[in-house]
Amino acid sequence: MARRRKDGKKATAYFDYNLLFILIFLLCFGLVMLYSSSSYTSANLYDDSAHYLKLQFRNILVGVIPMYFFARVDYHFWKKFGFFAYFCSFALCVLVMFPIPGLTRSSHGQSRWLNLGPFSFQPSELAKLAVIIFLAMLIERIPKKLGNFSSIIKVMVIMFPLFAVIAYSNLSTAVIVFGIAVCMLFVASPKYKQFVIVGVGGVSFVVAFIMLASYRSGRVQAWLHPETAGDDGYQTLQGLYAIGSGKLFGKGLGESLQKMGNVPESQNDMIFTIICEELGLFGAICVILLYVLLLWRMMVIANNAKDLYGALLVTGIMSHIAIQVILNIAVVTNTIPNTGVILPFISYGGTSLVFLMMEMGLALSVSKGIRLESIE
């Protein structure tokens, strides 16, 4: 809709349809690859080869509703919920730490889900969005103070309780949340050298948590020597076999052999290995380029946002997706130790997909604040 300005120009509202198109393409591609990677397992476990496909399609439909709502609402509306979002996510992450029959659900010996009737909810996914909204609000209030290292430390101290609670049961998600916070502070800060100290502190934090849990130390050993790690290295080896067998152009869509019970979680964390096996190196590069395009559109929105708050929101969302994609691909290629990180918009997931789509709605809302100027 056009609005007339006092200088005789016409201000035209902008909406980033390019970002929306890339998102839709990623979701559709994800459905195709999800069906291909999960059909064998679904048929064996549920007598329905489209079981995971149907659930993912339902998740997308559920996610479209809040995404549309976030895209329609002015993004400044969420500024007043910054503190509430932070403390609410913290409280829920604390609650899920304690195994409560009927209320919580565990994975790998750690309680990570809250059961809400027929649905299950992962509070750590809410924490990612909450951190973005909270930090954007906080940083906008003190942009000039971020040049002082003490201000950076104060912000990190505020965030530490949430990092620690999430890391207790899900270190990989804590790393993502920490990465989002550091990226937002890095973009807003006029000085960069001080982030070397922050980075060293973050690495030390991760190493300490790895040493505190024996199963995490086992994953490090499996990363270094997967061929001799037994069951701990099995998933990594099978994923590497899938990637290697795909060669340049792959075996063809639906022709994967590794998905037939060899690669655990082929529809979740390891779906990129099936993409490599069926579509080859060429297909894998195309998928990576899709994410690059998605991040590029968000960078355009952040650079042209009408205020610092909007730019920080999109920076946080962009950081979240970039970190998660890098971690997932690094895990399946055995570049880093195995950890549970899904591939955004492609891997099977309910809570994660819904919150990712909410973030994309928020980015689209910021894009609506951009004005394209034209002379009558």
Legacy VTK file of the C-alpha trace (Angstrom):
# vtk DataFile Version 3.0
C-alpha trace
ASCII
DATASET POLYDATA
POINTS 376 float
0.000 0.000 0.000
1.368 3.412 -0.948
1.523 6.414 1.364
2.199 9.996 0.318
5.097 11.811 1.979
5.499 15.531 2.582
8.353 15.782 0.070
6.132 14.701 -2.807
7.470 11.149 -2.951
5.466 8.011 -2.540
6.514 5.548 0.164
5.688 1.998 -0.912
5.430 -0.836 1.607
7.860 -3.666 0.965
7.441 -7.384 1.528
10.224 -9.881 0.871
8.521 -12.414 -1.384
11.952 -13.788 -2.301
12.460 -14.935 1.283
8.974 -16.434 1.378
9.539 -18.299 -1.902
12.863 -19.755 -0.727
11.210 -20.882 2.507
8.351 -22.583 0.637
10.828 -24.285 -1.691
12.881 -25.553 1.271
9.769 -26.906 2.991
8.588 -28.688 -0.169
12.043 -30.108 -0.821
12.157 -31.205 2.798
8.887 -33.120 2.401
10.251 -34.945 -0.642
13.496 -35.898 1.083
11.722 -36.781 4.315
9.485 -39.251 2.510
12.452 -40.716 0.663
14.582 -41.082 3.799
11.840 -42.345 6.124
9.610 -44.532 3.924
11.429 -47.792 4.763
11.465 -47.133 8.513
7.851 -45.915 8.483
6.667 -49.026 6.643
8.440 -51.310 9.118
7.386 -49.516 12.295
3.933 -48.182 11.404
2.853 -50.168 8.305
2.601 -46.845 6.511
5.471 -45.604 4.347
4.109 -42.031 4.556
3.829 -41.929 8.366
6.561 -39.323 8.931
5.525 -37.429 5.791
1.984 -36.997 7.138
3.249 -35.859 10.526
5.635 -33.346 8.955
2.898 -31.992 6.690
0.758 -31.539 9.809
3.659 -29.738 11.506
3.978 -27.361 8.549
0.244 -26.595 8.633
0.471 -25.929 12.367
3.527 -23.702 11.813
1.874 -21.647 9.068
-0.639 -20.209 11.547
1.853 -18.566 13.962
4.130 -17.635 11.046
1.254 -15.732 9.406
0.426 -14.099 12.751
4.044 -13.028 13.349
4.299 -11.689 9.783
1.101 -9.640 10.158
1.838 -8.151 13.580
4.227 -5.190 13.790
7.479 -6.599 15.148
7.726 -3.753 17.703
4.814 -5.406 19.513
7.158 -8.140 20.789
9.587 -5.690 22.370
7.507 -5.412 25.536
7.560 -9.208 25.919
11.355 -9.464 25.967
11.770 -10.057 29.711
8.685 -12.257 29.874
9.945 -14.452 27.012
13.323 -14.882 28.702
11.974 -15.784 32.146
9.192 -17.969 30.740
11.643 -20.011 28.661
13.996 -20.256 31.647
11.205 -21.511 33.921
10.085 -24.120 31.384
13.678 -25.307 30.822
14.068 -25.710 34.596
10.761 -27.585 34.816
11.718 -30.067 32.098
14.937 -30.939 33.969
12.925 -32.944 36.502
11.403 -36.218 35.251
7.688 -36.057 36.043
5.557 -39.044 34.934
2.981 -37.967 32.409
4.384 -34.450 32.069
7.954 -34.886 30.801
9.503 -37.171 28.207
13.151 -38.204 28.045
15.701 -38.754 25.273
19.139 -40.355 25.755
18.563 -40.393 29.509
17.734 -36.661 29.695
14.301 -35.121 30.171
13.732 -32.732 27.238
10.012 -32.629 26.351
6.867 -31.457 28.074
3.697 -33.363 27.199
0.729 -31.121 26.417
-2.146 -33.485 25.730
-1.632 -35.103 22.316
1.365 -32.868 21.606
4.873 -32.707 23.053
6.774 -29.460 23.440
10.525 -28.852 23.709
11.210 -25.737 25.871
14.754 -25.363 24.521
13.285 -24.482 21.114
11.271 -21.694 22.729
14.498 -20.500 24.368
16.070 -19.809 20.947
13.261 -17.452 19.949
13.093 -15.953 23.447
16.822 -15.122 23.394
16.439 -13.362 20.045
13.523 -11.206 21.239
15.073 -10.519 24.648
18.561 -9.608 23.399
17.225 -7.407 20.587
15.259 -5.453 23.190
18.191 -5.296 25.629
20.869 -4.336 23.091
18.687 -1.596 21.585
18.626 0.069 24.997
22.427 0.088 25.430
23.996 0.216 21.933
26.685 2.755 22.864
27.712 0.837 26.004
28.627 -2.293 24.029
31.990 -0.762 23.223
32.944 -1.512 26.824
33.973 -5.089 27.543
32.279 -4.877 30.955
28.896 -4.352 29.246
29.432 -7.460 27.104
30.230 -9.462 30.242
27.123 -8.124 32.012
24.905 -9.267 29.139
26.560 -12.705 29.090
26.095 -12.993 32.875
22.387 -12.277 32.414
22.215 -15.015 29.764
24.342 -17.552 31.673
21.532 -19.100 33.801
19.603 -19.998 30.647
22.741 -21.369 28.945
23.541 -23.523 31.977
20.021 -24.925 32.368
19.792 -25.859 28.681
23.328 -27.301 28.639
22.492 -29.605 31.552
20.260 -31.741 29.332
21.028 -30.564 25.793
24.526 -29.206 25.165
24.057 -28.796 21.406
21.067 -26.479 21.898
23.011 -24.496 24.508
25.805 -24.022 21.946
23.259 -22.695 19.435
21.721 -20.303 21.982
25.202 -19.099 23.005
26.116 -18.627 19.335
22.972 -16.565 18.693
23.783 -14.295 21.626
27.420 -13.819 20.591
26.469 -13.047 16.964
23.909 -10.423 18.014
26.387 -8.784 20.385
29.141 -8.941 17.758
26.988 -7.150 15.169
25.959 -4.438 17.641
29.398 -3.885 19.189
31.835 -1.350 17.664
34.807 -3.368 18.956
35.638 -6.905 17.882
38.817 -7.945 19.714
36.944 -8.436 22.991
35.004 -11.312 21.438
38.166 -13.410 21.384
37.874 -13.595 25.177
34.164 -14.402 24.901
34.967 -17.161 22.425
37.616 -18.679 24.695
35.160 -18.578 27.587
32.486 -20.269 25.488
34.819 -23.060 24.384
35.899 -23.605 27.993
32.242 -23.803 29.023
31.537 -26.462 26.381
34.624 -28.510 27.284
33.652 -28.442 30.962
30.162 -29.773 30.226
31.573 -32.478 27.978
33.819 -33.691 30.774
30.923 -33.712 33.260
28.962 -36.360 31.330
30.469 -39.712 30.356
28.236 -40.154 27.301
29.533 -36.844 25.897
33.141 -37.991 26.372
32.185 -41.164 24.525
30.984 -39.067 21.591
34.340 -37.310 21.437
36.108 -40.687 21.297
33.687 -41.841 18.587
34.469 -38.670 16.630
38.219 -39.250 16.819
38.081 -43.011 16.157
34.639 -43.991 14.793
35.948 -47.256 13.331
36.903 -48.571 16.776
34.154 -46.936 18.861
31.608 -49.738 18.460
27.992 -48.619 18.827
29.041 -45.009 19.551
30.693 -44.719 16.138
28.129 -46.752 14.177
25.902 -43.827 13.154
28.868 -41.728 12.046
30.373 -44.517 9.941
27.089 -45.402 8.249
26.485 -41.732 7.465
29.936 -41.424 5.906
29.280 -44.555 3.835
26.086 -42.930 2.546
27.866 -39.679 1.654
30.717 -41.469 -0.096
28.491 -43.813 -2.096
26.546 -40.872 -3.557
29.599 -39.652 -5.513
28.960 -36.680 -7.813
25.326 -37.015 -8.896
23.993 -39.639 -6.494
22.151 -42.908 -6.924
18.857 -41.206 -7.739
15.914 -40.004 -5.690
14.554 -42.845 -3.560
17.470 -45.187 -4.365
19.343 -44.925 -1.063
20.472 -48.204 0.496
21.723 -46.749 3.762
18.266 -45.532 4.754
17.119 -49.162 4.994
17.960 -49.500 8.648
21.659 -48.689 8.382
21.644 -44.959 9.192
19.872 -44.300 12.517
17.649 -41.204 12.574
17.822 -40.890 8.801
14.707 -38.689 8.870
16.095 -36.415 11.603
19.716 -35.497 12.309
21.190 -37.615 9.504
18.908 -36.639 6.616
21.747 -34.758 4.911
23.591 -38.064 4.445
20.612 -39.461 2.506
20.526 -36.282 0.397
24.203 -36.851 -0.442
23.620 -40.528 -1.253
20.607 -39.960 -3.505
21.478 -36.593 -5.071
25.259 -36.699 -4.761
27.698 -33.874 -4.189
25.808 -31.776 -6.734
22.555 -32.076 -4.776
24.304 -31.377 -1.472
25.830 -28.178 -2.875
22.424 -27.093 -4.204
20.911 -27.533 -0.733
23.721 -25.495 0.819
23.179 -22.777 -1.803
19.481 -22.667 -0.878
20.451 -21.905 2.702
22.940 -19.298 1.482
20.128 -17.615 -0.480
17.873 -17.717 2.578
20.568 -16.122 4.731
21.337 -13.551 2.029
17.711 -12.396 1.930
17.703 -12.035 5.711
20.952 -10.076 5.533
19.297 -7.716 3.032
16.364 -7.256 5.412
18.659 -6.656 8.405
20.754 -4.091 6.500
17.651 -2.178 5.391
15.539 -2.471 8.543
14.146 0.862 9.642
15.559 0.598 13.182
18.160 -1.229 15.263
15.591 -3.458 16.956
14.381 -4.882 13.642
17.933 -5.374 12.395
18.878 -7.235 15.574
15.832 -9.501 15.368
16.714 -10.598 11.846
20.394 -10.925 12.783
19.418 -13.315 15.576
17.206 -15.385 13.278
19.896 -15.474 10.613
22.473 -16.567 13.205
20.191 -19.315 14.486
19.647 -20.864 11.057
23.290 -20.473 9.990
24.663 -22.058 13.172
22.210 -24.942 13.015
22.958 -25.701 9.347
26.717 -25.555 9.943
26.502 -27.811 13.011
24.294 -30.377 11.286
26.501 -30.667 8.215
29.641 -30.689 10.390
28.219 -33.569 12.443
27.212 -35.786 9.504
30.605 -35.252 7.832
32.345 -36.070 11.156
33.956 -32.629 11.306
32.775 -32.280 14.929
31.548 -34.830 17.512
28.066 -36.241 17.010
25.273 -34.188 18.557
21.557 -33.899 18.025
21.068 -30.944 15.667
18.454 -31.092 12.924
18.699 -29.567 9.446
16.297 -26.577 9.459
13.085 -26.969 7.407
14.192 -30.363 6.036
14.623 -32.729 8.986
11.574 -34.199 10.697
10.534 -32.231 13.758
7.495 -30.643 15.371
8.501 -28.048 17.950
11.648 -27.021 16.097
9.851 -26.555 12.771
7.002 -24.525 14.292
9.389 -22.156 16.081
11.570 -21.812 12.977
8.503 -20.797 10.985
7.571 -18.307 13.712
11.031 -16.790 13.349
10.582 -16.538 9.596
7.271 -14.754 10.158
9.107 -12.316 12.410
11.718 -11.701 9.693
8.946 -11.077 7.156
7.359 -8.604 9.568
10.636 -6.675 9.735
10.801 -6.680 5.926
7.432 -4.900 5.840
9.034 -1.953 7.621
11.377 -1.343 4.687
10.209 1.469 2.351
10.925 1.647 -1.361
11.001 5.251 -2.460
9.819 6.337 -5.933
9.291 9.823 -7.440
5.871 10.446 -8.941
LINES 1 377
376 0 1 2 3 4 5 6 7 8 9 10 11 12 13 14 15 16 17 18 19 20 21 22 23 24 25 26 27 28 29 30 31 32 33 34 35 36 37 38 39 40 41 42 43 44 45 46 47 48 49 50 51 52 53 54 55 56 57 58 59 60 61 62 63 64 65 66 67 68 69 70 71 72 73 74 75 76 77 78 79 80 81 82 83 84 85 86 87 88 89 90 91 92 93 94 95 96 97 98 99 100 101 102 103 104 105 106 107 108 109 110 111 112 113 114 115 116 117 118 119 120 121 122 123 124 125 126 127 128 129 130 131 132 133 134 135 136 137 138 139 140 141 142 143 144 145 146 147 148 149 150 151 152 153 154 155 156 157 158 159 160 161 162 163 164 165 166 167 168 169 170 171 172 173 174 175 176 177 178 179 180 181 182 183 184 185 186 187 188 189 190 191 192 193 194 195 196 197 198 199 200 201 202 203 204 205 206 207 208 209 210 211 212 213 214 215 216 217 218 219 220 221 222 223 224 225 226 227 228 229 230 231 232 233 234 235 236 237 238 239 240 241 242 243 244 245 246 247 248 249 250 251 252 253 254 255 256 257 258 259 260 261 262 263 264 265 266 267 268 269 270 271 272 273 274 275 276 277 278 279 280 281 282 283 284 285 286 287 288 289 290 291 292 293 294 295 296 297 298 299 300 301 302 303 304 305 306 307 308 309 310 311 312 313 314 315 316 317 318 319 320 321 322 323 324 325 326 327 328 329 330 331 332 333 334 335 336 337 338 339 340 341 342 343 344 345 346 347 348 349 350 351 352 353 354 355 356 357 358 359 360 361 362 363 364 365 366 367 368 369 370 371 372 373 374 375
